[in-house]
Every structure is written in structure tokens, then in C-alpha cells.
Amino acid sequence: MAGRRQTPLLLLLLLGFWQLIHFPFAAPQSFIGINYGDVADNLPPPSSTARLLKSTTIGKVRLYRTDPAVVSAFAGTGISLLLGAANGDIPSFASSPSAAAAWVAAHLPSTSSPAITGISVGNEVLFSDDASLASQLVPALQNIHDALPPNSSIKVSTVNAMDVLASSDPPSSGAFKPGLATALDPLLAFLSKTGSPFLVNPYPYFAYQSDPRPDTLAFCLFQPNAGRPDAGSGLTYTSMFDAQVDAVRAALDAKGYKDVEVVVAETGWPHAGGADEAGASVENARAFVGNLVSHLRSMVGTPRMPGKSVETYLFAVYDENLKPGKPSEQSFGLFQTTALAEMYPTGLMRNGTAGLAPAPAPALQPASSATVPGKQPQVGFFFTFDHAFF
């Protein structure tokens, strides 16, 4: 009797394992998000974008400028939103609780759909051209927080560049720049008090540009490599992403903020770039995004934070053709604006197809091995290079 009862259970387990291997993920993952930038003049309507992202396993979307029409487009999709307020909003929020309250009233949906998980006030403010914003940041955050409905679960934070770190090599030596303490210490205290995350923008792509060697590329793309030991912790790293995230974790721990969660607000890889932009290619973008998605889904976590995937927002939904700077700046999109199909396979589509409509695959481009003019390769195994997107 026991043997007969076990047989159906065994078959069910084998069937479940077979389905896990042979079928794409169908349910959205709350730890995988994407940035929805709008510095372009060729974007599809928000409703089309919402429909596209609903066909993926992406569970969260980060907005830079919160348009009520965009917010309402995601109602009923099951996708939650991280709302964004611009750097230029900070002075009014800081000086006027009523201005902060007016922004909250105007931008939070009147219904429970879509769900709002957080509000990001400013982007890489501590490195803004306007030095006065740093001292106004926490008062602005506090006023936005105070304007939220009673017992709200919405978290209020700001996005930081990896340049806040003075050290990241090895990750266990992660430490914040002492010169930022006047602005950073109140920020960390606010995040701890309100249970809000430390949002940061790690980009292995820019680390590779600084040191375009094959072993560095493999380390940045989650490809097989010998690993890089951290003598300070006894841990070994096999990806730049994990190393960068753990360096931030170590910096927070060193300041006594083990309770503040690390959330990756941006990371990505350009599928095209100029001749002087090492590694900007379709095949490298496909490897980075696909392997990152697989890494997050594995729930293995990072060496310093095992067993749980760090919440990560990919950059970005579409290419943004009006972005200034080098060609790669306009080439981080995961989806095509016209066909609403993937630029390259990412493993994010629920049905395993390329998107909502058939589209030809982009022509592969050879990876460049050129160095970046004006930048010297960083010494050591780990890097803090990242890039600001305003």
C-alpha cells in the first residue's frame, strides 16, 4: 500500500520538475523590476507598454517622472510601481510640507491598483551639479513620508550612485566616502527609521569598460570564470554584480545599518555603442541580462547575503533616442518601440516568445575591445564605476 501511495506523489514531483525545466516562468517575480524611462520621442502609448510588461515576468516598474496617465495604465496589470520625483522637486518638498502633500495627493492613485511600493525622491542627488540639493534631501524625504496616508506601507528613498563608496576592493572593505557624511549620515538614519531601502545603481558594464580583458568580461557577464577571492571575508566572487552589491552591503554594515535593505535601482548593458565603448554589443547585453535574470531566479543571493535575491530593476524598457552622450546611452532598451518585441532573448517573456508581435532579431555586432579614452583601468578585482541617468 505504501508503495502505491508514493507513486502518484513521485510522478507529480517529476512532472513539476519537468515543467520547471521545459516551460518559461509564468508568474511575475517581485524581485525583478524594470526602469521605464521617457527621454525619447518615439515611445508607444503607456497602455501598450503596460500590456507588453504584463506579458513578461517583470513584477515592478520604476518611473523617473510620475505621470498620472502612466500610473493609471498599469491598473489591473498586477505590476507594482516605484514612483519617481525629479531632483528639481527637492527644494519645494524640503521647504514646504504642503508642496510635498500636494505631490502625494496628485500622484498616488485613488484606488489600490496599481500598487505603489515606494517613492524615489531624486536620482544620484549627492553628485548633482546643484550642491545645495544634498542638504535638502532628507527634509524632502521626511515631508513626502509624512504626507503619505496613515499606516501606509509605501517606502520613501532616493537613488544613489556607486560613487558613494570610497572602497569596494574587495567587497568586504566597502565603505562610504567620508566627505559625504554630512548628507549621507542623516539619509541612512532616515532609511533605518522608516524601514526604507538604500537604492543604488551598480553597472558591471562600466567596470568592464575600464578593464576590457576577456576574464573581466566573463566576470561581468556571469560567465564561467576562476572566481575572485575576498581575503577579508573568506568569500569568493564569480560575478561583478554580486561584488558591487556586497560592497554596498558591507558599507552599510560598517556604519551600523544592517537593517537597511539594498535594492538595485538600475543595472543593465547596452546592446550597441561607439567604437570606443568596450563591450557594447547585442551578444554581451543578451548574456548579461539573461544571466542576471537566471541568477536572480535561482534565489542563491550574493556571497554576503545568501538565500535571497536582491530586488533589482533592469535598465530599461526602451532605448531613449533623445539621451545625450555616447551612443550606448541610447541603447539600453530591452524592447523595441514599434514591434513591442524583445531586442534580444532575455528569458523574461511568460510565453517564451519574443514579445507581443513577431519581429526579426537584430543583427549581432562584434564586441569592441577598445579602451575608453580619458579613463585608466582601475587597479584591483572590483570596481565602483557606474553611470548617472538623468
C-alpha positions in Angstrom: 0.0 0.0 0.0 2.8 2.4 0.9 4.5 1.9 -2.4 1.2 2.5 -4.3 0.6 5.8 -2.4 4.1 7.1 -3.1 3.9 6.5 -6.9 1.5 9.4 -7.7 3.5 11.7 -5.5 6.7 10.8 -7.2 5.1 11.3 -10.6 3.8 14.7 -9.6 7.2 15.7 -8.4 8.8 14.6 -11.6 6.2 16.3 -13.6 6.7 19.6 -11.7 10.5 19.3 -12.2 10.0 18.6 -16.0 7.7 21.7 -16.3 10.2 23.8 -14.5 12.9 22.9 -17.0 10.9 22.9 -20.2 8.5 25.8 -19.7 9.3 29.5 -19.1 8.4 31.2 -15.8 4.8 32.2 -16.0 4.3 34.1 -12.7 5.8 37.6 -12.2 8.8 37.8 -9.8 8.5 40.6 -7.3 12.3 40.9 -7.1 12.6 41.6 -10.9 11.7 45.1 -12.0 12.5 47.4 -14.9 13.0 51.2 -15.4 10.6 53.0 -17.6 12.4 56.0 -19.0 10.9 58.5 -21.3 13.8 60.6 -22.8 12.6 59.8 -26.3 10.2 60.9 -29.0 9.2 57.5 -30.4 7.7 55.7 -27.4 4.4 53.7 -27.7 1.4 54.7 -25.6 1.7 53.8 -21.9 -1.2 51.4 -22.3 0.8 49.4 -24.9 3.8 49.4 -22.6 1.7 48.2 -19.7 0.3 45.4 -21.9 3.8 44.5 -23.0 5.2 44.3 -19.5 2.2 42.3 -18.3 3.2 39.6 -20.9 6.6 39.3 -19.0 7.5 38.0 -15.6 8.5 41.5 -14.5 6.8 42.4 -11.2 7.8 46.0 -10.7 8.3 49.2 -12.7 10.3 52.2 -11.7 9.2 55.6 -13.1 11.5 58.7 -13.2 8.8 61.3 -13.7 5.4 60.3 -12.4 2.8 60.9 -15.0 -0.7 60.1 -13.7 -1.6 58.7 -17.2 1.3 56.3 -17.0 0.3 55.2 -13.4 -3.3 54.6 -14.4 -2.1 52.5 -17.4 -0.7 49.9 -15.0 -4.0 49.5 -13.1 -5.1 45.8 -13.3 -1.8 44.5 -14.5 -0.6 43.1 -11.2 2.6 45.2 -11.7 3.6 47.5 -8.8 5.2 50.9 -9.2 8.2 52.7 -7.7 7.2 56.4 -8.3 9.8 59.0 -9.1 10.2 62.7 -8.2 12.8 64.7 -10.0 15.8 66.4 -8.5 14.2 69.7 -9.2 11.3 68.9 -6.9 13.6 68.5 -3.8 13.8 72.2 -2.8 10.0 72.7 -2.7 9.4 69.4 -0.9 12.1 70.3 1.7 10.8 73.8 2.4 7.1 73.1 2.2 5.2 70.2 3.7 2.1 71.4 1.8 4.0 71.1 -1.5 5.0 67.5 -0.6 1.4 66.7 0.4 0.2 68.2 -2.9 2.6 66.0 -4.9 1.5 62.9 -3.0 -2.2 63.7 -3.5 -1.7 64.3 -7.2 0.4 61.2 -8.0 -0.8 58.4 -5.8 -3.7 56.5 -7.4 -7.1 57.0 -5.8 -7.6 53.2 -5.8 -5.5 50.3 -4.7 -4.5 49.5 -8.3 -1.8 49.7 -9.3 0.0 49.1 -6.1 2.7 51.6 -5.2 5.6 50.1 -3.3 7.8 53.2 -3.0 8.7 56.8 -3.9 12.1 57.7 -5.1 12.9 61.4 -4.5 15.8 62.4 -6.8 18.4 60.4 -8.7 22.1 60.4 -7.6 21.5 63.7 -5.8 24.8 63.6 -3.8 26.6 64.0 -7.1 24.2 66.6 -8.6 25.6 69.8 -10.2 23.4 71.6 -7.7 25.4 71.1 -4.4 22.5 72.6 -2.3 20.3 69.6 -3.0 22.3 67.3 -0.7 21.4 69.2 2.4 17.7 69.5 1.4 17.4 65.8 0.5 16.4 64.3 3.9 13.9 67.1 4.8 12.3 66.5 1.4 12.1 62.7 2.1 10.7 63.4 5.5 7.9 65.7 4.2 7.0 63.2 1.5 6.9 60.4 4.1 4.7 62.5 6.4 2.3 63.2 3.6 1.5 59.5 3.0 -1.8 58.1 4.2 -1.8 56.8 7.8 -0.3 53.3 8.2 0.9 53.4 4.6 3.4 50.7 3.6 5.0 52.9 0.9 8.7 53.3 1.3 10.4 56.7 0.6 14.0 56.7 -0.5 16.5 58.2 -3.1 18.7 56.6 -5.7 22.5 56.7 -5.2 25.4 56.3 -7.5 28.0 53.6 -6.7 30.4 56.6 -6.4 29.2 57.0 -2.8 31.7 54.3 -2.0 35.3 55.2 -1.1 36.3 51.5 -1.3 34.9 48.3 -2.8 38.0 46.2 -3.5 37.5 43.7 -2.1 33.7 43.8 -1.3 34.3 43.3 2.4 36.2 46.6 2.5 33.1 48.5 1.2 33.0 51.9 2.9 31.2 55.2 2.1 33.2 58.3 1.2 33.9 60.3 4.4 33.3 63.6 2.5 29.7 62.6 2.0 29.0 62.0 5.7 27.2 65.3 6.3 24.5 64.3 3.8 24.8 60.6 3.9 24.5 60.0 7.7 21.1 61.7 8.0 19.9 59.8 5.0 20.9 56.4 6.4 19.3 57.3 9.7 16.1 58.2 7.9 16.1 55.0 5.9 16.6 52.9 9.1 13.9 54.8 11.0 11.3 54.4 8.2 12.3 50.8 7.1 13.1 52.1 3.6 15.8 50.6 1.3 19.1 52.0 0.1 18.7 52.3 -3.6 21.9 52.1 -5.7 22.9 51.9 -9.4 25.6 49.2 -10.0 26.7 48.8 -13.6 29.2 46.0 -14.3 29.3 47.3 -17.9 31.2 50.4 -16.9 33.6 48.3 -14.8 34.4 46.3 -18.0 35.0 49.5 -20.0 37.7 50.4 -17.5 39.4 47.0 -17.9 38.4 45.3 -21.2 40.1 42.0 -20.7 38.4 38.6 -21.5 38.5 37.4 -17.9 36.9 40.7 -16.7 34.2 40.3 -19.3 33.3 36.8 -18.1 33.3 38.1 -14.6 30.9 40.9 -15.6 28.6 38.7 -17.6 28.1 35.9 -15.1 30.0 33.6 -17.4 32.3 30.8 -16.1 35.5 32.2 -14.5 38.1 31.3 -11.9 36.4 33.5 -9.3 38.0 36.3 -7.3 38.6 35.7 -3.6 37.9 38.3 -0.9 40.6 37.7 1.8 38.7 40.0 4.2 35.6 37.8 4.3 36.9 34.4 3.0 34.2 34.6 0.3 34.8 34.0 -3.4 33.0 36.1 -6.1 32.2 34.9 -9.6 30.3 38.0 -10.8 30.9 41.7 -10.7 27.2 42.3 -9.9 27.4 40.4 -6.6 30.7 42.1 -5.8 29.3 45.5 -6.3 26.1 44.8 -4.3 28.1 43.2 -1.4 30.4 46.2 -1.3 27.3 48.4 -0.6 26.1 45.9 1.9 29.5 46.0 3.7 29.5 49.8 3.7 26.0 49.8 5.3 27.1 47.2 7.9 30.2 49.2 8.7 28.0 52.2 9.5 25.8 50.1 11.8 22.8 49.9 9.4 22.4 46.1 9.0 18.7 46.7 9.0 18.7 48.8 5.8 18.0 46.7 2.7 19.9 47.1 -0.5 17.8 47.5 -3.7 19.3 47.8 -7.1 17.5 50.7 -8.8 19.3 50.4 -12.1 21.6 47.9 -13.8 21.9 47.0 -17.5 24.1 46.5 -20.5 23.9 48.4 -23.8 23.2 46.4 -27.0 25.1 49.0 -29.2 27.7 51.7 -28.8 30.5 53.6 -30.4 33.9 52.2 -31.5 35.4 53.5 -28.3 32.8 51.8 -26.0 34.2 48.4 -25.0 31.7 45.6 -24.8 28.6 47.4 -26.1 27.0 44.7 -28.2 23.9 42.6 -28.6 25.6 39.4 -27.6 27.0 40.9 -24.4 23.7 42.6 -23.5 21.9 39.3 -24.0 24.4 37.4 -21.9 24.3 40.0 -19.0 20.5 40.4 -18.8 19.7 36.7 -19.4 22.3 35.5 -16.9 21.3 38.2 -14.4 17.7 37.1 -14.6 18.7 33.5 -14.1 20.9 34.4 -11.2 18.0 36.3 -9.5 15.6 33.5 -10.1 18.0 31.0 -8.6 17.4 32.7 -5.2 21.1 31.9 -4.4 21.6 35.6 -3.4 25.1 37.1 -3.1 28.0 35.6 -1.1 27.4 38.1 1.7 23.6 37.8 1.5 22.9 34.2 0.6 19.5 32.6 0.1 17.5 35.7 -1.1 17.7 37.6 -4.4 18.3 41.3 -4.2 15.4 43.3 -5.6 16.7 44.5 -9.0 15.3 47.0 -11.6 16.7 46.4 -15.1 17.6 49.3 -17.3 15.4 49.9 -19.3 12.2 49.1 -21.1 13.1 51.0 -24.4 16.0 52.8 -26.0 15.8 56.5 -25.3 16.8 58.3 -28.5 17.0 61.8 -27.0 19.6 61.0 -24.4 22.8 63.0 -24.7 26.2 61.5 -24.6 27.8 58.5 -26.3 25.8 56.1 -28.5 25.5 53.5 -25.7 23.4 56.0 -23.7 20.6 55.5 -26.2 21.0 51.7 -26.4 20.0 50.1 -23.1 16.4 49.1 -24.1 15.2 45.6 -23.7 12.2 46.0 -26.0 11.6 47.5 -29.5 9.3 50.6 -29.5 7.5 49.6 -32.8 7.1 45.8 -32.7 6.8 45.6 -28.9 9.2 42.6 -29.1 12.4 41.9 -27.3 15.6 43.4 -28.6 17.2 40.0 -27.8 16.1 37.0 -25.8 16.1 37.8 -22.1 14.1 35.0 -20.6 11.5 37.5 -19.3 8.6 36.6 -21.5 5.9 34.5 -19.9 5.1 32.5 -23.0 8.7 32.2 -24.2 8.1 34.2 -27.3 9.9 37.4 -28.3 7.1 39.7 -27.5 3.5 40.7 -28.4 4.1 40.6 -32.1 6.7 38.8 -34.4 9.8 40.8 -35.2 13.2 40.0 -36.8 16.1 39.5 -34.5 18.6 42.3 -34.5 21.9 41.7 -36.3 24.6 40.7 -34.0 27.5 43.1 -33.5 31.0 42.2 -32.6 32.1 43.2 -29.1 34.6 46.1 -29.1 37.9 45.6 -27.3 38.8 49.3 -27.3 39.6 51.1 -24.2 37.8 54.2 -23.1 39.6 57.4 -23.9 40.4 59.5 -20.8 39.9 56.7 -18.4 42.5 54.4 -16.9 41.7 50.8 -15.9 41.1 50.6 -12.2 43.6 48.6 -10.2 42.2 45.5 -8.4 39.5 43.0 -8.9 36.4 45.1 -8.1 35.1 48.3 -9.4 32.7 51.0 -8.4 32.2 52.5 -11.8 28.6 53.3 -12.7 26.8 55.9 -14.6 24.2 58.6 -13.9 21.0 58.6 -15.9 19.1 61.9 -15.5 
